[in-house]
């Protein structure tokens, strides 16, 4: 039980950081896009923003798998 509770605490920081990064990316894309009237540039900005959000979520899910498996120190592999 204590081990599972410890994993839960270790998952809080990556979740908060991921939420902050995703909100920041969304804010930057919309702020950049507001002044642009060109649809093409707006679509490129949206695609780049969606890709960055996807990468952030992917890294978050990978970190969650590492924490659950007990592999917390990546440097121990080398």
The 8 nearest C-alpha neighbors of each residue, nearest first, counted from 0:
[[1, 3, 2, 4, 5, 6, 7, 8],
 [0, 2, 4, 3, 5, 6, 7, 8],
 [1, 3, 5, 0, 4, 6, 7, 69],
 [4, 2, 6, 0, 5, 1, 7, 67],
 [5, 3, 7, 1, 6, 2, 0, 8],
 [4, 6, 2, 8, 7, 3, 1, 9],
 [7, 5, 9, 3, 4, 8, 10, 2],
 [8, 6, 4, 10, 5, 9, 3, 11],
 [7, 9, 5, 10, 6, 11, 4, 12],
 [8, 10, 6, 7, 11, 5, 12, 66],
 [11, 9, 7, 8, 12, 13, 14, 6],
 [10, 12, 14, 8, 9, 13, 15, 7],
 [11, 13, 15, 14, 10, 16, 9, 8],
 [14, 12, 16, 15, 11, 10, 17, 59],
 [15, 13, 17, 11, 12, 16, 18, 10],
 [14, 16, 18, 12, 17, 13, 19, 11],
 [15, 17, 13, 19, 18, 14, 20, 12],
 [18, 16, 20, 14, 19, 15, 13, 21],
 [17, 19, 15, 21, 16, 20, 22, 14],
 [18, 20, 16, 22, 17, 21, 23, 15],
 [21, 19, 23, 17, 22, 18, 16, 24],
 [20, 22, 24, 18, 23, 19, 52, 17],
 [23, 21, 25, 19, 20, 24, 26, 18],
 [24, 22, 26, 20, 21, 25, 27, 19],
 [25, 23, 27, 21, 26, 22, 28, 20],
 [24, 26, 22, 28, 23, 27, 29, 21],
 [25, 27, 23, 29, 24, 28, 30, 22],
 [28, 26, 30, 24, 25, 29, 31, 23],
 [29, 27, 31, 25, 30, 26, 32, 24],
 [28, 30, 32, 26, 31, 27, 33, 25],
 [31, 29, 27, 33, 32, 28, 26, 34],
 [32, 30, 28, 29, 33, 27, 34, 35],
 [31, 33, 29, 35, 30, 34, 41, 28],
 [34, 32, 30, 35, 31, 29, 36, 28],
 [33, 35, 32, 31, 36, 30, 29, 37],
 [36, 34, 32, 33, 37, 41, 31, 40],
 [35, 37, 38, 34, 33, 41, 32, 40],
 [38, 36, 39, 40, 35, 41, 42, 32],
 [37, 39, 41, 40, 42, 36, 35, 43],
 [40, 38, 42, 41, 37, 43, 44, 36],
 [41, 39, 43, 42, 38, 37, 44, 35],
 [40, 42, 38, 44, 39, 43, 32, 45],
 [43, 41, 45, 39, 44, 40, 46, 38],
 [44, 42, 40, 46, 45, 41, 47, 39],
 [45, 43, 41, 47, 42, 46, 48, 40],
 [44, 46, 48, 42, 43, 47, 49, 41],
 [47, 45, 43, 49, 48, 44, 42, 50],
 [46, 48, 50, 44, 45, 49, 43, 51],
 [49, 47, 45, 51, 50, 46, 44, 28],
 [48, 50, 52, 46, 51, 47, 45, 53],
 [49, 51, 53, 47, 48, 52, 46, 54],
 [52, 50, 54, 48, 53, 49, 47, 55],
 [51, 53, 55, 49, 54, 50, 21, 48],
 [54, 52, 50, 56, 51, 55, 57, 49],
 [53, 55, 57, 51, 52, 56, 58, 50],
 [56, 54, 52, 58, 57, 53, 59, 51],
 [57, 55, 59, 53, 58, 54, 52, 60],
 [56, 58, 54, 60, 59, 55, 53, 61],
 [59, 57, 61, 55, 56, 60, 54, 62],
 [58, 60, 56, 62, 57, 61, 55, 63],
 [59, 61, 63, 57, 62, 58, 56, 64],
 [60, 62, 58, 64, 63, 59, 57, 65],
 [61, 63, 65, 59, 64, 60, 58, 66],
 [62, 64, 60, 66, 65, 61, 67, 59],
 [65, 63, 67, 61, 62, 66, 68, 60],
 [66, 64, 62, 70, 68, 63, 67, 71],
 [65, 67, 63, 69, 64, 68, 71, 70],
 [68, 66, 64, 69, 65, 63, 6, 70],
 [69, 67, 65, 66, 70, 64, 71, 63],
 [70, 68, 66, 67, 71, 65, 6, 64],
 [71, 69, 65, 68, 72, 66, 73, 67],
 [70, 72, 69, 66, 65, 73, 68, 62],
 [71, 73, 74, 75, 70, 76, 69, 65],
 [72, 74, 75, 76, 71, 70, 77, 65],
 [73, 75, 76, 72, 77, 71, 70, 65],
 [74, 76, 73, 77, 72, 70, 71, 69],
 [77, 75, 74, 73, 72, 70, 71, 65],
 [76, 75, 74, 73, 72, 70, 71, 65]]
